[in-house]
Amino acid sequence: MVNAKAVYAKIDESNGFKMTADVIEPLITEKTKLIIINSPSNPTERDI
């Protein structure tokens, strides 16, 4: 995407390495057009 800005959600030990709506929702703005959730090899063995 031209002129796209990547925004990363922080998941770490403090939130149990969980990707939840509480983590993602504050990052969504009126300019958000696409959300990609990538889980290569799923190292935490959590379901998305």
C-alpha positions as CSV (number, residue, x, y, z in Angstrom):
1,M,0.0,0.0,0.0
2,V,1.4,3.4,-1.0
3,N,2.0,5.7,2.0
4,A,0.9,3.1,4.5
5,K,2.0,3.3,8.1
6,A,2.6,0.1,10.0
7,V,1.4,0.1,13.6
8,Y,2.4,-2.7,15.8
9,A,0.4,-4.1,18.7
10,K,2.5,-4.9,21.8
11,I,2.0,-8.3,23.2
12,D,4.3,-9.5,25.9
13,E,4.5,-11.3,29.2
14,S,2.6,-8.5,31.0
15,N,-0.6,-9.4,29.0
16,G,0.1,-13.1,28.8
17,F,1.1,-12.9,25.1
18,K,-2.6,-12.6,24.2
19,M,-3.8,-10.7,21.2
20,T,-7.2,-9.3,22.4
21,A,-9.5,-6.6,21.3
22,D,-8.2,-4.5,24.2
23,V,-4.8,-4.6,22.6
24,I,-5.9,-3.8,19.1
25,E,-8.8,-1.4,19.6
26,P,-6.8,1.6,20.8
27,L,-4.7,1.4,17.6
28,I,-7.6,1.7,15.2
29,T,-8.3,5.2,13.8
30,E,-10.5,6.7,11.2
31,K,-7.6,6.1,8.8
32,T,-7.4,2.4,9.4
33,K,-8.0,0.5,6.2
34,L,-6.5,-2.9,6.9
35,I,-5.6,-5.1,9.9
36,I,-3.2,-8.0,9.4
37,I,-2.7,-10.5,12.2
38,N,0.4,-12.5,11.4
39,S,1.3,-15.5,13.6
40,P,4.3,-17.2,12.1
41,S,4.8,-20.7,13.5
42,N,2.6,-19.6,16.5
43,P,5.4,-19.8,19.1
44,T,3.0,-19.1,22.0
45,E,0.6,-22.0,21.0
46,R,-2.4,-19.6,21.5
47,D,-5.5,-19.6,19.3
48,I,-6.3,-16.4,17.4
